[in-house]
Every structure is written in C-alpha cells, then in structure tokens.
C-alpha cells in the first residue's frame, strides 16, 4: 500500500516465541544467565541474582495462591522501585493473573480512579503507600487483601522461610493473546486510561532486544535503574535486563549528585534517561567532578531531545547517543535510532511494525518529508483500553486497525522518522504525562473559579511546566498560592502548577463552549 513504511521482517525464532506465555518465555530466555547478578541496590550495595529473583517469585506465587488468587485476577502494586518488583511480576504470571502497576505518587483520588479501572484483588504497597491504599479498601469491595512489603512475611528479604513454597509454576497453557499487564496512560480526555498489554506483545519487545538485536549493548552491561518501575519505560528496562542477563543498578531516590556518584561507583555503561535528564547531563557543572568514563551508551526516551542536546551529549561523554519513541499503548518503543545515526533522528521502525503519516484533516497517507499524524500498527500494539465506564470509551484505533498517536511526525527517504510536535495537548513534565483536563476538572470544584484552562509552558530543564489561566467567579476571592496549594494537595507532585497561575477576565473558547487550548498556547508564546 502506498506511503506505508515497514520495519524489517521478524525472525522465525521470534515468531515461535510469541506463541508462548510470558512466564514460559522468561524461563526459556533467562536459563543460561540466572546466576548473574541482576540487580544492585545503589544505596546499600545489596545484590540479587536472577536465580534469587526467580526463586522468590515461586514463593510469592504460593503466597498468592494461599490468598485465593485465581486465573484472571488482577494483582496491583503501588510501590517505589524495589528489589521485589520483578519477583512480584513473575509470581503474578505464575498464577495466570494480571499484573497492574500503579504510580506510588498518585494522590487518593487518582489511586481510586486507577483501582476502579483494573479492580485488583490484591494490592501490594510499602510503608510509603500503605496508608492511602488501605484507606481506600472500604470503597473498593473487590480489594480482598492489602499487603505491605515492609511489614509482612511475604517479603523475600524479610522471612521467605515462613512461606510454604514448593518451587513449582502453573503448567496450564497460556493463550499469548491474554492480558499480561495493565499499565496506565494519560490522555487529553483527563484521567488515566488502563492499557491492556498481551503476553505476545511483551515477548515481542523482549525479542527485539534478544533475538532481533536491534541494539548492540556494551560488554558486561550495567544500566542506570532510575526510571520508575511503575511506568512502561522503567518496567521494560528491568525486564530486558532479566532477559539479557545485564546488571540493573537500582536507584530509589534521585538527586543530581547521587546519580553521578552511582554512575562512577558502579561503572554504569548504559544510561536510560528522559529529556530533562539529558539536558542536565549536558549543562551541569557537576558532571566534571565525577569519573563517568564507563558510560558507552545513552538512550533517551519519553519525549524527543533537540539535535543540539544530542550532539552535546556525544561530545561530553564520548559515547553513543540514541533516541527511542513509543507509548504505553505500543508496549513502549516502536521507533529507535542506532549509534552513529544522523543527529535529530527519532528512529526507525522495529522489526514487524508498520507506520504511516496521515494528514490531520483528510486522513490521507503522506509521503516523505510531509508533516502529519504518526500512526502505527503491528504486534506491539495493546489489546485495548480498559475502562471503568463503558460510556467513556475512546476510539484510538481506526477501522483498519491503525493506532493514532496524536503526535506530529514526518519521515525521510531513508525511512527515518522524526517526531516533531504533538497534536494532543498532553503536558510532558520531566518525562511524566500531565493531562490538562485533569487539573481543570479539579480546579472547577472550587466555588471561586468560573472557568480555567491549563497548558504547558516550555522549559528547557523540565520540558513543560503546567500553567493555569483562571477566571474568578464574580464576588469571590482566591489567590495564586491558594490554587497552587489545592492542586498540590490533590494531585501527584509532577502535576503541580509550576508554570504559575494567571488570572484573566475570559478564556478563548470553541463554538461548543470548550476552552481553546491552542489559543492559550499563543498566550504563552506572546507572554
């Protein structure tokens, strides 16, 4: 078909493995390097081998069975980066259940929304998240158990001997089109959407690294484990380490100095970063105070980085720099550049995938160097969105099965893709996605606010900062500080109005009465 770009053909091995269940695949792919040190706690130096991860996953699986978890149940985790994360994922697969990752930074209302989508039977928390999860249990009758990893004998680092594990896994066959994971993706419609990812899609992504070898990693590869495991980007980083036998340096808390310190101490070879971290690494004077000569590869995702940033990274670290592009809906990346690509390229298609760029008005497929909406199709695509309200469904697929990304892109004659802008109005702050309408809906609950529009303010360090344009109700008083405090009390930290609050007499609106964010963005540009 005209103007459709195809990635390379997949191998017979990949095609065969995609018919397996994810647990079976992981056991097959990892059997030759289970003795490798898989994870190191950067703060404590504690080590964990792949075999220990697997053994503890069997213990957790038996624990789940003792709690009555059955096929198709959802096991949710609300946790910061932990050693147990991967074991819990594997354990859920052993019992034929679905693993759901929930952001530990979510405020109570956001957690309740996420739970209402996936309806977990068990929720796993930590000391940091247990109270807010436990307080919601009465509102969620489907949650039978809330487990605190820091205060229970099911933790593999506290008392695994108390669990009567038999080291077995479920032998019943798994249909590779079944749902393995539920992750959350923010959209312009407001609150998070539940994304169902199939066994075969996750396997396909792992095979892209393992069998298809889309990227050559450094020898004795050690990666920076800073990205949140609850996000697709971070989760699949750790899963790929398990599959490839690489070492994951888990970083629980981020500061610029400790990040650099850990790179030096553990001789990290591959840095997985988001654009704000890439900018920091190019500009901070701290970088020269550390020996970072171990770094051989820097991979940036979660948003495009400018060509100047990419070139500055290469020069400063004398290393390869690549970009990747993806969405939770496509099991993370579907485009990746390669070392020594021309700077500025977002990437080429992964094997087995296909893409096109369409006119945003007519929907016609466009040719090289023509800007339009990036659409993608292939085995990495999600199964579907999972909604708590059937009337709130969003049609992201067209009639021919193409997923419309909402991002503006073009491709060149060599089929390199460039992501250049966003049609959708999502705000990206430090790699996090902030839906403007979620903040707007929250602020409209205040009796003193007549109307509000939220847009992102460009910021070189953080990507974009959320800003609210507010129309007060006549006769009411409210300050910028009060509005900012209200948002910070009800939403995750990355959704704070760091771009400020601007009071205006009226907002630009469409014929249907909706706030016209495109016009608001002009206000940002024009000051």
N, C-alpha and C positions, 0 to 999 in steps of 0.2 A: 504494500500500500504506500502511496506517495507521502513523503515527508514524515515517515515513521523511522526512528533510529533504533537499531537493535544492538544489544550487548553481545559479547561472544557466546557461542554455544556452551552449554554446561557439559561436563564430562559424564560418562556412564556411571562412574563411582558416585558422583553427586546425585544423579537421578535415582540410583538404587537406595542411597542412604535417606533420601527424602521420603521414602515409604515406611521408615521406621518410626517408632515413638521416640520422643526426645530423650527419655531416660535410657532406653536401649542404645540410642545413638551415642550418648555421652559415655556410657560404659565402654563401648567399642572404640571410640575415638581417643580415649584417655588411658587405655590399659597399659600402654608402653611407657608412660611417664608419671604414674601415680606416686612414685617415690620422690619426685621432685618437690622442692619447697615451692608451694604455690602462692602462699600469702605471708607477708611480714607486716606486723603492726609497726608502723614507722615510729610511733611514740615509745613503745616498750621494747621493741626488738623481738617480740614473740613470733615464732614461726609456726606454720601449718603446712603439712604436705597434702598433696592431692589425695593420698590414701586416707589420711585423717579426715578430710572433708567427706569422702565417700562413706567411711565407717560411721561418722556421726550422723550422716543423712539416714542411714538404716535405723539408727536409734531414734531419731526424730520421727521417722515413718512409723515405727512401732508405737511411739507415744501418741501419734495422731490416731492410729487405729484404736488405741485404748480409750480415746475420747469419742469414738464413734464416727470419725471422718470416713466418708464413703466416696465412691466414684462420682465425679462431677461437682462435689462440694468445692467451695472457694476458701482458700487459706490466705488471709491478708497479713501483710507485715507493715508496721508503721515504725520504722527504725532508721537511725543514722547508720552510717557504714559500720558493719560488724563482721567479725570472722564467721558468725553463724549464718550469714545471709545466703551464701551459696548452698550450704548444707540444708537449709530450710526449703530452698527452691527444689533441690533434688528430692528431698523427702516427700514434698507435695506431689512430685511426678511419680514417685514410687507407689503412692496410694491412689493414683489415677485421678487426682484432684487438680484444681486450677490455682495457680499462684498469682496473687494480686499485690502489686507494690504501691504503697500509698506514701505520699510525701510527709515526712515527720514534721515539717514546718507548717503544715496545714493548721489553721485555726479550727475551732469546734464546728462551725457551720460548714466549712469546706470538707472536714472529715465526714460529717453526717451525709453530705451530698455524695461523696465517694462511696461510702458504705451502702447508700441507698441504690447505687448502680449495680455493684457487684454482689451485694448481700452475702458477706462472708460468714461461714460457720464458726471459724476460729480467727481471732485477731491476735497477732504477736506484736508485743510492744516492748519498750525498755523503760528504765527509770525516767527518761526524758519525756516519754509519750504516754505512759501507762494511765495516769490520772485522767487525761482528757479522753482517752479511749474508753476507760472503764465507766466514766460518767455518761457516755453515750449508749451503753449496753441496754439500759432500760427503754431507750427509744428505738432500739433495733432488736426486735424479738428473734431475728434469725441468728444473732450472735450468741452462740451457746457458751463459748469459753474465751476469756481474755488472758493471755499468757504474758507474764513479764520475764523476759530473758535474764534480767538481773536478779530475779528473786524466785527461781524455780529450778527443780532438779532436772528439767529437760535441757538445760544449757550444757553444751558439750564441753564447756570449760569449768563447770562447777561440780557436777556429780552425774556423769553419764552412767556410772555403775548401778545407779538406782533404777535404770530403765531396763526392762527385761527384753533387750534386743536379741533378735535371732539372726541378724545379718542377712535377711532374705529380702527380695523385692517382689512386687507383684508381677506374675508371669502372664496374666491375661493380655491378649493383644490390644494394641492401641491403634486406633484409626488416626493416621497422620493429619487428617483434616479437623480433628478435635481441637478445642481451645486448650492451650497450654498456659498462657499468661493473659492477665488483664492489666494493662497499663493505662495511664491517664494522659490525655492530650487536651490542651486548652484550645479553644477556638473563638471566633468572633461572636459566637452566639452566647457567650457568658461563661457559665460554669463548666467544669471539666467534663470530657466525654470519656467513657470507658472504651478502650480499644482491645478487641479480642485478637490475639495472635495465635496462629495454629502451630502445632508441633513441626510441620514441614517447613514453615516459614523461618522459624528459629534455626532449624537444621540447615536450611539453605544458606542463611547468613554465616553460620559457623563453617560450612563447607567452602564458602567464598574465601575464607582465610586459610583453611586447612588443605583442601584438595585443589581448588582452583588457583590458590596462591596469587591473589590479586595484589599482594604487597609482600616484599621481602623484608623481614624484620632483622634487627641486629642479632648476632650470636649471643647466647646467654641473656636473652632479652629480659629486662626488668622495666615494668611500666609504672607510671605515676597513677596511683589509685585514689585520686582526689575527687573525681566526679561522683555525685550522689548515686548510690546503687538503686535508689527508687526510680530513677529516670532511665529511659531506654539506653541512652548513650553510656551511662555508667554501668548498668546491669550487663550489657553485652560486652563491655570491656573485660569484666571479671570472668564472664562465661567463656570468652575467647581465650583467656589465659589458661583456663582449665582444659580446654580442648587442645591448645597448642603446647602446653607444658611451660608456659612463661611464668615469670615471677611478678606478683602483684604487690606493690608497696602501698598498703592501705593507710591513707591519711584521713584521720577522723575530723580534725579541725584545721581550718585554713588560716594562715597568715602569710604574708609575703615572705617574711624572713624564714619561717619554719619550712615553707615549701622549698625554698632554695637550699636550706640546710639539709633536708631529706634527700634532695637530688644528689648533693655532694656525698652524704654519708652512705647511701645505698647504691651509689653509682648507677642511677637510673638512666636507661638508654633510650626509652621512648616516652615522650610527654604527650598525653592526651589533654587538650586544652579547649576552652571556648574562646571566642574573640577577645573578651575583656582580659583574659589571662595572657593572650598573645600580645596585646598592646603593652601590658605590664612588663613582659619579658623583653620587649624592645626598648622601653623607655626608662625603666627604673635604674637608678644608680646603684641599687643593692646588688644587682647581678654581678658586677665586677668584684664583689667581695667574696665570692664563692668559686670553688673549682667545679665547673659544670661541663668539663671536657668529656664526660661519659655520654652526654646526650648525642645521639646519632640520628634521631627521627623525631619530628614534632608534627603531630596530627591535630588539626583544628576542625571542630565541628560545632553545631548549634547555631550557625549563622555564618555568613561569608566574612572573610577578612580582606581588607584592601590590599592591592598589589604592593603598595609601599611597605605595609606591615610584613607581608610575606618575605619581601626582599631583605628587610631589616633583620628578621629572624635568622634567615640563612647566613647573613653576614656576621651577626653577633655570635651565633652558636657554631658556625661552620658545619651545619648539619642539613639533612634533607628536611624540607617542609612540604607537607601535603594538606589538601583540604578534602573534606567529605561533606556530603549533603544527604539529609534524609529527614524522615518524620517518624513519629511513633507508629503511624499508620502503615509505614513501609518497613517495619521491623528495623528501624533506624536507617542506616545509609543505603542509598541506591546509586549514588554517584561518588566516585573517589578519583582524585588525581594521583599521579605517581611521581616519585622523586625525579627531579630534573624536568618536570613539566614547565611549560611557559608560565611565569607568574601570573596570577589572577584567574587561572582556570579553576572552576569548582570541581570538575571531574568528568570522567567517562562513565558510561553505564556499566554496572556489574553484569557478569555473565547471566544469561537467561532473562534479563529485563529488557523492556522496550519503553520508549518515551516519545513524546511529541510536544511541540509548542503550538498553541492554538490562539487565534485571535480572540481577545476577551469579549468582543461584541458579537461576532458572527459564529465563532467556534470553528472556523476553518483552520486546517493544519497549515503551518507556516514553514517557509524554507530557511536556509542558513542565514544567520545574522538579522533575522526578523524577531522583534520582541513580542512575547505573548505569554500566556499562562502555561506553566510546565505541568504536563500530565504524564502519568506513569502507569505501567501495567506489568504484571509478572508474578512469580512465586513469592516475592517478599511482601505482597500486599496483605493487609489484615483480613480477617474473616468478615468482620462487621463491627459497627459501633454497638455497644451495649448500653441501653438506656433504661432509666427508671420510670420513664413516662413515654408510652408509645406515641403520644401526640407531639412529642418534642424531637422527633427523628430528623436527622439531617441527611440530605442526599448528597454524598460526596462522590459517588460513582455515577457516571453517565450510563446510557443504555447499552453501550458497548463494553462496559467494564473498566473504563479508564478512571483512575483516581485523579481528581483535580486538586492540585496542591495549593492554589491560591497565591503562588509565587510567580513573579515575572522572570523569564529566562530567555536565553537565545542559545543557539549552538553554531559552531563554525563548520567549515568544510571538512574538517578532520573529526567531526562529531564530538568535540569537546563542548561541554555545557558550561554556561555561565549563569549563575543565579544573581540577579541584579537588583531586585526590589520585591516588594510584597503587595499583592492585591488585597489580601486580607489585612485587617487592621490590628493584628496582634502586636503587642509591645514586647520586645525582647530585651530583658534586663539581665546582664551577666549570664546569658545562656538560658535563663528562665523565661517562660512564656507567661505574659500577663494579659488576660483578656480585658479590654477596656470596659466592656459592658458589665462585667462582674463588679468592678469598682463603682460604676454608675448606679447599678441596681442597689448596692449597699448604701450609697450616699443619699439616694432618693427616699430612703426610710427616715431621714432626718426631717422633722417638720419645718425646719427653717430654710430648706432648699427647694426651689421651684423646679429647676432643671439643671442638668450637669452633662458635660461632655469630657471624656478622658482620651488623651492622645499621648504619644511618646515624644519626648524632647531628645533629639540626637545628642549623644555624649560619647566622646572618644574613648573614655576609660570603661564605661559601663554599657555601652551600646545605646540604650534608650532609657530615659527616666520618665515614669508616669507623671503626667500633669493633669489637673482637673480645672476646667473652666466652669464656674459656678454662677448661677443666677439665684439670688436670695428671694425668698418669699417676702412680699411687702409686709412691713411691720415687724419682721423678725431680725434678730442679730446673730451672727456667727462669725468666728474668726478663722483665719487660715490655720492657726495652731490647733483649734478645736477639730477642724475637719481632718487634719493630718493625724491627730491622736485617735480619732474614731476609726480611721482606716487601719492604723497600726494595731489597734486592739482587736479587730475582727478578721484581718486577713494576714497571710504569710508575710514575713519581713520583706521579701523581694517585690511585694505589691504596694509598698509604701509610696506616698506621693512625693518622691524625692525631686520631682521636677517642679514642685510648687503648686499652689492654688491661686488661680486668677479669678477675681470677681468681675463679672460683666453684666450688662443690662439685658442682653439677649444672646441666644445662640443661633447659629445658622442651622436651618432645618430643611428636610426634604418636603415634598408635597404631602407625603403621608404623615409628617409630623416627627420623623426620626431626626436625631441630631446628625448633621452632616459633618462627619469627621474629616473628610477631605478638605473642607473649608477651614476647620480648626487647625489642620496641619499647616495651612497657609499662614494662619495667625502666628504659629510657632516660628516659621521662617521669617516673617516680617516683624517679629518682635512684639 
